[in-house]
Amino acid sequence: MMFQGKTYWIVGASEGLGCALAHLLAERGAKVIVSARNADRLATLEAEIDRARGVAMDVTDPKSVTNAIQQVGEVDGIVYSVGLYDPMSAANWDSDRALAMAEANYLGAMRVLGPTVPAMAARGAGHIVLIGSLAGFSGLPGAIGYGSSKAALMHLAEDMYADLRNTGVRVQRVNPGFIRTRLTAKNDFSMPQIMEPDVTAQEVLRAMQSGRFSTSFPKPFAWLFTGSRFLPRRLFLKLMGA
């Protein structure tokens, strides 16, 4: 099996998609290292999953990231599943909240991957999975901070794929739609085809086992976003109910 005996580091594993994916990977025979800021939640995960080890880390704190990387050591794969979200419109811009989303969703990935990716390239093996979002494909109302940070992360995946495609290091990005979590509970609008975290994790696992670089779901909702670049902006926003 693809994951049997491998070690995967899941960043953003305390709840939601990251937590569900940690359970699935362990069921497939992988050892999982789970990271998040909440040390108590990581301890619970260690108790729930036989092959799990928790390493507390705040991706917005360079020192915390450096300490975690030293504790984690060499791994076969990294899944960056951090998703900080706070609905915000440009008319009600809160700089602190917007910057917090950018720090967690994008700059945190830069901090984690910068010291780890070159080592994978040097040994000619590794698997990097970045969890993007359908929101990263096209600008949306109320997505200041979130949409652009996910778009940056998704572009980073493209850059890494271009550089690493002949090195033995696999790079993938996976772009889900709405996931039922405490974060999407903040939304006061309709969320088509919203998915449960465990179902989303199964889709992510299938994507990781595939040969595709980019996977977006759920369909047909994802088609609207992946094809949005071919639509006039006004039409796209009208289709989104904006």
C-alpha positions in Angstrom: 0.0 0.0 0.0 1.1 3.5 -0.8 1.1 4.8 2.8 2.2 1.6 4.7 5.2 2.3 6.8 5.5 5.9 5.6 5.6 8.9 8.0 3.3 11.8 7.2 3.4 15.2 9.0 0.0 16.8 9.0 0.1 20.5 9.8 -3.2 21.8 11.0 -4.5 18.5 12.5 -6.3 19.5 15.7 -9.8 19.3 14.1 -11.8 19.3 10.9 -10.1 18.0 7.7 -6.6 17.6 9.2 -7.8 15.5 12.1 -10.0 13.3 9.9 -7.1 12.8 7.4 -4.7 11.8 10.3 -7.2 9.0 11.2 -7.4 7.8 7.6 -3.7 7.8 7.0 -3.1 5.8 10.2 -5.7 3.3 9.1 -3.8 2.9 5.9 -0.6 2.0 7.8 1.1 5.4 8.0 2.8 6.9 11.0 1.4 10.3 11.5 2.9 13.4 13.2 0.1 15.8 14.0 0.8 19.5 14.6 -1.3 22.5 15.7 -1.2 25.1 18.4 -3.6 23.2 20.7 -1.3 20.8 22.7 -4.3 19.4 24.6 -6.0 18.4 21.3 -2.8 16.9 20.0 -2.6 14.7 23.2 -6.2 13.6 22.5 -5.2 12.6 19.0 -2.2 10.7 20.3 -4.6 8.7 22.5 -7.1 8.1 19.6 -4.5 7.1 17.0 -2.0 4.3 17.7 0.6 5.6 15.3 0.3 9.3 16.0 2.8 11.6 17.6 1.9 15.2 18.5 4.2 18.1 18.0 2.8 21.5 19.0 3.5 24.3 16.6 2.3 27.8 15.8 2.9 28.3 12.1 2.8 32.1 12.6 5.8 31.9 15.0 9.2 31.3 13.3 10.8 30.0 16.5 7.9 27.6 17.1 8.3 26.3 13.5 12.0 25.8 13.8 11.6 23.9 17.1 8.9 21.7 15.6 11.0 20.8 12.5 13.8 19.7 14.8 11.5 17.5 16.7 9.8 16.0 13.6 12.9 15.1 11.8 12.8 13.4 8.4 9.4 12.5 7.0 8.1 10.9 3.8 5.2 13.4 3.3 3.9 16.8 4.5 0.2 17.8 4.3 -0.3 21.5 5.0 -4.0 21.7 6.1 -4.1 25.0 7.9 -7.2 26.9 7.2 -7.9 30.1 9.2 -11.1 31.8 8.1 -13.0 34.8 9.2 -15.6 36.3 6.8 -14.7 39.9 6.0 -15.7 42.4 3.3 -13.5 45.1 1.9 -15.9 47.7 3.4 -15.4 46.2 6.8 -11.6 45.5 6.5 -10.0 44.5 9.8 -6.2 44.5 9.1 -5.3 42.4 12.1 -7.7 39.6 11.2 -6.8 39.8 7.5 -3.1 39.5 8.3 -3.7 36.6 10.7 -5.3 34.7 7.8 -2.4 35.5 5.5 0.1 34.4 8.2 -1.6 31.1 8.9 -2.8 30.1 5.4 0.2 31.1 3.3 3.2 32.4 5.2 3.0 29.5 7.6 3.4 27.1 4.7 6.5 29.1 3.6 8.0 28.7 7.0 7.4 25.0 7.2 8.4 24.1 3.6 11.4 26.3 3.3 13.6 24.2 5.6 12.1 20.8 4.6 11.6 20.8 0.9 15.3 21.1 -0.1 16.1 18.0 2.0 13.4 16.0 0.2 14.8 17.2 -3.2 18.3 16.2 -2.1 17.3 12.7 -1.3 15.1 12.4 -4.3 11.9 11.4 -2.5 9.0 13.0 -0.7 5.4 13.9 -1.0 4.0 17.4 -0.4 0.2 18.1 -0.3 -1.1 21.6 0.0 -4.8 22.0 0.9 -6.1 24.9 -1.1 -9.7 25.9 -1.6 -12.2 26.5 -4.3 -12.2 30.1 -3.0 -8.6 30.4 -4.2 -9.7 30.2 -7.9 -11.7 33.4 -8.0 -12.4 36.5 -5.9 -15.6 36.2 -3.8 -17.6 38.7 -1.6 -16.6 38.6 2.0 -13.4 36.8 1.5 -10.8 39.4 2.2 -7.8 37.7 3.7 -8.9 34.1 3.1 -9.4 33.9 -0.6 -6.1 35.6 -1.5 -4.1 33.6 1.0 -5.4 30.4 -0.3 -4.8 31.6 -3.9 -1.2 32.3 -2.9 -0.8 28.8 -1.4 -2.2 27.2 -4.6 0.2 29.2 -6.7 3.0 28.1 -4.5 2.1 24.5 -5.2 2.4 25.3 -9.0 5.8 26.7 -8.5 7.0 23.7 -6.5 5.6 21.3 -9.0 7.4 23.1 -11.8 10.7 22.9 -9.9 10.4 19.4 -8.4 8.6 17.3 -11.1 11.9 15.6 -12.1 13.4 15.1 -8.6 11.3 12.3 -7.2 9.4 14.7 -5.0 5.6 14.6 -5.6 3.7 17.9 -5.3 0.0 18.0 -5.2 -2.7 20.5 -4.3 -6.2 19.6 -3.2 -9.0 22.3 -3.3 -12.1 21.4 -1.4 -15.3 23.4 -1.3 -17.3 24.1 1.9 -16.5 21.8 4.8 -18.7 21.7 7.9 -16.6 23.1 10.7 -16.7 25.7 13.4 -15.2 28.1 10.8 -17.9 27.7 8.2 -20.5 27.9 11.0 -19.6 31.7 10.9 -21.2 32.0 7.4 -24.7 33.4 7.1 -25.2 32.4 3.5 -26.0 29.2 1.6 -23.1 26.8 1.2 -23.9 24.4 -1.8 -22.7 20.8 -1.5 -21.2 21.4 2.0 -19.2 18.3 3.0 -18.5 16.6 6.4 -14.8 16.5 7.4 -14.5 12.7 7.2 -16.0 12.7 3.7 -13.6 15.4 2.6 -10.7 13.5 4.0 -11.6 10.5 1.9 -11.6 12.7 -1.2 -8.2 14.1 -0.2 -6.8 10.6 0.3 -8.1 9.6 -3.1 -6.4 12.6 -4.6 -3.1 11.8 -2.8 -3.2 8.3 -4.3 -3.8 9.6 -7.8 -1.3 10.9 -10.3 -3.0 14.3 -10.6 -1.3 17.5 -9.6 -4.5 19.4 -8.8 -7.9 18.0 -7.6 -10.9 20.1 -6.9 -14.3 19.0 -5.5 -17.2 18.6 -5.0 -18.4 18.4 -8.5 -20.3 20.1 -10.2 -19.8 23.0 -7.8 -16.0 22.9 -8.4 -16.6 23.3 -12.1 -17.9 26.8 -11.6 -14.7 27.9 -9.8 -12.2 26.1 -12.0 -13.9 27.5 -15.1 -14.4 31.0 -13.6 -11.4 32.5 -15.5 -13.4 32.0 -18.7 -16.4 33.8 -17.4 -17.0 37.6 -17.2 -16.6 38.7 -13.6 -20.2 40.1 -13.4 -21.6 36.8 -14.6 -19.6 34.7 -12.2 -20.6 36.9 -9.3 -24.2 36.7 -10.4 -24.0 32.9 -10.5 -22.6 33.0 -6.9 -25.6 35.1 -5.8 -23.5 38.2 -5.2 
